[in-house]
Amino acid sequence: WRDHKNIPGLVRAFSILKENYKMDLQLVLGGENTHQYKDIDKAIVESCVKSDIMQTGFIPDNVLPILYSGAEATVIPSFVEGFGLHAIESIMCGTPVVGSKTTSLPEVVGDLAIYFDPHDPEDIAKKIKRVLEDSIFKKIVFEKRQKLAQKYSWKNCAIKTLEIYKNTQNEKKKKNK
């Protein structure tokens, strides 16, 4: 876990869901915790709902689809996020995503996720609650997931990468003439 992942903010939002909205949930935190990020440990220890927070440690790739499929939602509270492959993986398993609007997620998954301000645990909690209670949104995500899969398939990635290489090669040839 790294600081930019905003796990303490997620823990605070989870506490709001449990205390203010009386939602019967568990929070599963995946990823290796090296305990070098004291803010995460502190947020969990100080949470009044810490008994409902599970830390799995490292999750092998072959186990991820099982966890995504069993989850009610995947929450990505990061301040900064590279591509967001885990959002696509979650959606492909039919699990809706609730994510930070300050990351690449809006560009990558578009309207197949609900977005929040990662600096506002109350907003995070409200958006998670909305997704958990919105059966129509869940159905839309499930129905549109194949279109997302086609957009980000490895075959399309290879084709586009090859096009870039060819275009680069053609540009070099033009310059050398």
Order of alpha helices (4+ residues) and beta strands (2+ residues): alpha-beta-alpha-beta-alpha-beta-alpha-beta-alpha-beta-alpha-alpha-alpha
